[in-house]
Amino acid sequence: MKTKIQYTILLAVTALLAGCNNEQDLFNVSSNKGSFALNLNNGEIVVNTETRADPRTLSATDAANYNIMVYQNSIELWGQKKEYSALTDADCILSVGKGYAVYAESCTEAEAETGFGCPRFAGISESFEIKASETTPVSVTCTPANGGLCVVFDKSFTDVFGKYWVETKDSRNLVFNSENMATFTKVNGKDKRSSGAVAYYNMDPSSEEGQTVQLEIHAKGAITITKDVLVKKGLVTRFTVNGPGAGTGSNTGTIDIEIDYDDDYGIDDNPINLD
């Protein structure tokens, strides 16, 4: 298994949202109100505790589509999540009290599994207190909430079979073929995904390991093999189909399967630009 990279997107509070210049007037409405300040940053990429990039503040464009919700004692205070770009001064004003928390996500679970889907990052802050006429800093650490799956057709396989595809046996029925198969290039001696489709899956809440996806491999319309694959959170499962005698996986015979896990989750597909 390749070294796991944990991508952390830090939603750190460093200043009030733009437009909060009338803070004193808002506080004059009631002495029992306070506020929280919210800016979004992406966090460092860490490899075995070694930092590879410093955190940077996301631009308004980067952060615009993040969904935000405020809780108090686990109760939602808004009727629905609000996009970061739609937050107003009034949204930052809360009644004095304890037990508040801010939740953030890069997309909804439904969006993460629409079509081939997309990487999803989510997290919730520690509990904080709102004090009268004060601004409370809040931070949220968003980590990967789903995992990806890509398919590689090895040359030993494509040289033998002229027509082939892999299909997911679930409600999405996603198809991997010669047009969207994953390709990898060597970067600093390591395989990095350079192109190809990635199917993203939300995690099974009843499983600590991840989400099991059943794949069906078709070759020349005559050979069909079914294989269960485990998709893990924060990783992209690389499913490689080899031709006769070329693979090193557990299967034997005409088609051989290899399963590996890549740590480049979301880098080339993630709508948030990770430097």
C-alpha positions as CSV (number, residue, x, y, z in Angstrom):
1,M,0.0,0.0,0.0
2,K,1.3,3.4,-0.9
3,T,2.1,5.9,1.8
4,K,-1.1,7.6,2.9
5,I,-1.4,11.3,2.5
6,Q,-3.9,13.0,4.7
7,Y,-5.3,16.1,3.2
8,T,-6.5,18.6,5.8
9,I,-8.5,21.6,4.9
10,L,-8.4,24.1,7.8
11,L,-11.2,26.5,8.1
12,A,-9.5,29.0,10.4
13,V,-11.0,32.1,11.7
14,T,-8.7,35.1,11.3
15,A,-11.1,38.1,10.8
16,L,-14.7,39.1,10.4
17,L,-16.4,38.5,7.2
18,A,-16.3,41.4,4.8
19,G,-19.1,43.9,5.5
20,C,-19.1,43.6,9.3
21,N,-18.2,47.3,9.7
22,N,-21.5,48.0,11.4
23,E,-20.7,45.6,14.2
24,Q,-21.2,48.2,17.0
25,D,-24.6,49.1,15.6
26,L,-25.6,45.4,15.5
27,F,-24.5,44.9,19.1
28,N,-26.5,48.0,20.2
29,V,-29.7,46.1,19.2
30,S,-29.2,43.8,22.2
31,S,-26.6,43.5,24.9
32,N,-27.2,39.7,24.8
33,K,-25.6,39.2,21.4
34,G,-22.2,38.4,20.2
35,S,-20.6,37.2,16.9
36,F,-18.2,34.7,15.4
37,A,-15.7,35.4,12.7
38,L,-15.1,33.1,9.7
39,N,-12.4,32.9,7.0
40,L,-11.6,29.7,5.3
41,N,-8.1,28.3,4.8
42,N,-6.8,25.1,3.3
43,G,-4.5,23.2,5.6
44,E,-1.1,21.8,5.0
45,I,-0.6,18.5,3.2
46,V,1.0,16.0,5.7
47,V,3.0,12.9,4.7
48,N,3.9,10.9,7.8
49,T,3.7,14.0,9.9
50,E,6.1,15.9,7.5
51,T,4.5,19.1,6.3
52,R,4.7,19.6,2.5
53,A,2.9,22.9,2.1
54,D,1.9,25.8,4.3
55,P,-1.7,26.6,4.9
56,R,-3.1,29.4,2.8
57,T,-6.3,31.4,3.0
58,L,-8.9,30.4,0.4
59,S,-10.1,33.1,-1.9
60,A,-13.7,34.0,-1.9
61,T,-14.0,32.1,-5.1
62,D,-12.4,29.0,-3.6
63,A,-14.6,29.1,-0.5
64,A,-17.8,30.2,-2.2
65,N,-19.6,26.8,-2.5
66,Y,-18.7,25.5,1.0
67,N,-21.9,24.7,2.9
68,I,-22.0,26.1,6.5
69,M,-24.3,25.3,9.4
70,V,-24.3,26.6,13.0
71,Y,-25.4,24.4,15.8
72,Q,-26.1,24.9,19.5
73,N,-26.2,21.8,21.6
74,S,-26.5,19.7,18.4
75,I,-29.6,21.6,17.3
76,E,-29.4,23.3,13.8
77,L,-30.0,27.0,14.2
78,W,-30.7,27.6,10.5
79,G,-33.5,26.0,8.4
80,Q,-30.9,24.8,6.0
81,K,-27.1,25.0,5.3
82,K,-25.9,28.2,3.8
83,E,-23.2,28.7,1.2
84,Y,-20.2,30.6,2.4
85,S,-20.7,33.2,-0.3
86,A,-24.2,33.8,0.9
87,L,-23.4,34.4,4.6
88,T,-24.5,37.8,5.8
89,D,-23.5,40.0,8.8
90,A,-26.6,38.9,10.6
91,D,-25.6,35.2,10.2
92,C,-22.6,35.9,12.3
93,I,-24.6,37.4,15.2
94,L,-25.7,34.9,17.8
95,S,-27.3,35.0,21.3
96,V,-25.0,34.8,24.3
97,G,-24.6,31.2,25.3
98,K,-22.5,28.0,25.2
99,G,-22.5,24.9,23.2
100,Y,-22.2,26.4,19.7
101,A,-20.4,24.7,16.8
102,V,-19.9,25.4,13.1
103,Y,-20.0,22.7,10.5
104,A,-18.6,23.0,7.0
105,E,-18.5,20.7,4.0
106,S,-17.2,21.2,0.4
107,C,-20.3,19.5,-1.0
108,T,-23.3,17.4,0.1
109,E,-23.2,13.6,0.2
110,A,-25.7,13.6,-2.7
111,E,-23.4,15.8,-4.8
112,A,-20.4,13.7,-4.0
113,E,-22.1,10.7,-5.6
114,T,-23.8,12.4,-8.6
115,G,-22.4,10.8,-11.8
116,F,-18.8,9.9,-11.0
117,G,-19.0,12.3,-8.1
118,C,-16.2,14.4,-6.5
119,P,-14.0,14.5,-3.4
120,R,-15.9,15.6,-0.3
121,F,-14.3,17.3,2.7
122,A,-16.2,17.9,5.9
123,G,-15.7,18.8,9.6
124,I,-17.2,20.5,12.6
125,S,-15.6,22.9,15.1
126,E,-15.1,22.3,18.8
127,S,-17.8,23.7,21.0
128,F,-17.5,27.4,21.6
129,E,-19.1,30.2,23.6
130,I,-20.7,33.5,22.4
131,K,-20.1,36.4,24.8
132,A,-21.9,39.7,24.8
133,S,-20.4,42.3,22.3
134,E,-17.4,40.0,21.6
135,T,-16.3,38.2,18.5
136,T,-15.4,34.6,19.0
137,P,-12.8,33.0,16.7
138,V,-13.8,29.5,15.5
139,S,-11.8,26.9,13.5
140,V,-13.1,23.9,11.6
141,T,-10.8,21.1,10.3
142,C,-12.2,19.5,7.2
143,T,-10.8,16.1,6.3
144,P,-11.7,13.7,3.5
145,A,-15.2,12.2,3.9
146,N,-15.2,9.8,0.9
147,G,-13.0,7.7,-1.2
148,G,-12.3,7.2,-4.9
149,L,-12.0,4.4,-7.4
150,C,-10.2,4.3,-10.8
151,V,-9.6,1.5,-13.3
152,V,-6.4,0.8,-15.2
153,F,-6.3,-1.5,-18.2
154,D,-2.8,-2.9,-18.5
155,K,-1.2,-3.2,-21.9
156,S,-1.0,-6.9,-21.4
157,F,-4.8,-6.9,-21.2
158,T,-5.6,-4.4,-24.0
159,D,-3.2,-6.2,-26.4
160,V,-5.3,-9.4,-26.0
161,F,-8.8,-8.0,-25.8
162,G,-10.0,-5.5,-28.4
163,K,-13.3,-4.7,-26.6
164,Y,-13.5,-4.3,-22.8
165,W,-15.0,-2.4,-19.9
166,V,-15.6,-2.4,-16.2
167,E,-19.0,-1.6,-14.7
168,T,-20.0,-0.8,-11.2
169,K,-22.9,-3.0,-10.1
170,D,-24.8,-0.5,-8.1
171,S,-27.5,2.1,-8.8
172,R,-25.0,4.4,-10.6
173,N,-23.8,1.7,-13.1
174,L,-20.7,3.6,-13.9
175,V,-18.6,2.4,-16.8
176,F,-14.8,2.5,-17.1
177,N,-13.4,1.8,-20.6
178,S,-10.6,2.8,-23.0
179,E,-11.9,6.4,-23.1
180,N,-11.8,7.2,-19.4
181,M,-9.4,4.6,-17.9
182,A,-6.8,6.0,-15.5
183,T,-3.2,6.6,-16.5
184,F,-0.2,7.2,-14.3
185,T,3.1,8.9,-14.8
186,K,6.3,8.8,-12.7
187,V,6.9,11.9,-10.6
188,N,10.0,11.9,-8.4
189,G,10.0,8.1,-8.7
190,K,6.4,7.7,-7.6
191,D,3.2,6.9,-9.7
192,K,0.9,9.9,-9.9
193,R,-2.5,9.8,-11.6
194,S,-2.3,12.0,-14.7
195,S,-5.7,11.4,-16.3
196,G,-8.8,9.2,-16.2
197,A,-12.1,9.1,-14.4
198,V,-12.4,8.6,-10.7
199,A,-15.7,7.4,-9.1
200,Y,-16.2,8.8,-5.6
201,Y,-18.1,6.9,-2.9
202,N,-19.4,8.0,0.5
203,M,-18.4,5.7,3.3
204,D,-20.6,3.0,4.7
205,P,-21.5,4.2,8.3
206,S,-21.7,0.6,9.5
207,S,-18.2,-0.2,8.3
208,E,-14.9,1.0,9.8
209,E,-13.0,-0.1,6.8
210,G,-14.8,1.7,4.0
211,Q,-17.3,1.1,1.3
212,T,-17.5,-2.1,-0.7
213,V,-18.2,-1.7,-4.4
214,Q,-18.9,-4.6,-6.8
215,L,-17.2,-4.4,-10.2
216,E,-18.0,-6.5,-13.3
217,I,-15.1,-6.9,-15.8
218,H,-16.2,-7.6,-19.4
219,A,-13.8,-8.7,-22.2
220,K,-14.9,-9.3,-25.8
221,G,-18.4,-9.7,-24.5
222,A,-17.7,-13.3,-23.7
223,I,-15.6,-13.2,-20.5
224,T,-17.2,-11.7,-17.3
225,I,-15.5,-11.6,-13.9
226,T,-17.1,-10.1,-10.8
227,K,-14.9,-8.6,-8.0
228,D,-15.7,-6.8,-4.8
229,V,-13.4,-3.9,-4.1
230,L,-13.0,-1.9,-0.9
231,V,-13.0,1.9,-1.3
232,K,-11.3,3.6,1.6
233,K,-11.7,7.1,3.0
234,G,-9.2,9.6,1.7
235,L,-7.6,7.3,-0.8
236,V,-8.2,6.4,-4.4
237,T,-8.4,2.6,-5.0
238,R,-6.5,1.7,-8.2
239,F,-8.1,-1.4,-9.8
240,T,-5.8,-2.8,-12.5
241,V,-6.9,-5.4,-15.0
242,N,-4.0,-7.4,-16.4
243,G,-3.8,-9.8,-19.3
244,P,-2.7,-13.5,-19.3
245,G,0.3,-14.1,-17.0
246,A,1.1,-10.4,-16.6
247,G,-0.4,-9.6,-13.2
248,T,0.7,-10.3,-9.7
249,G,-2.6,-10.2,-8.0
250,S,-4.6,-13.0,-6.3
251,N,-6.5,-14.1,-9.4
252,T,-5.1,-16.5,-11.9
253,G,-6.1,-17.4,-15.4
254,T,-6.9,-15.3,-18.4
255,I,-7.6,-12.1,-16.5
256,D,-5.6,-11.1,-13.4
257,I,-6.6,-8.3,-11.0
258,E,-4.4,-6.1,-8.8
259,I,-5.7,-3.7,-6.2
260,D,-3.7,-0.8,-4.8
261,Y,-4.4,2.4,-2.9
262,D,-3.1,5.8,-4.2
263,D,-2.6,8.7,-1.9
264,D,-3.4,11.4,-4.5
265,Y,-7.0,11.7,-3.4
266,G,-8.6,14.7,-4.9
267,I,-5.5,16.6,-6.1
268,D,-6.4,16.7,-9.7
269,D,-10.2,16.5,-9.2
270,N,-10.7,18.6,-6.1
271,P,-12.5,21.9,-6.8
272,I,-10.5,23.5,-4.0
273,N,-7.0,24.3,-5.3
274,L,-4.4,22.6,-3.0
275,D,-1.1,24.1,-3.6
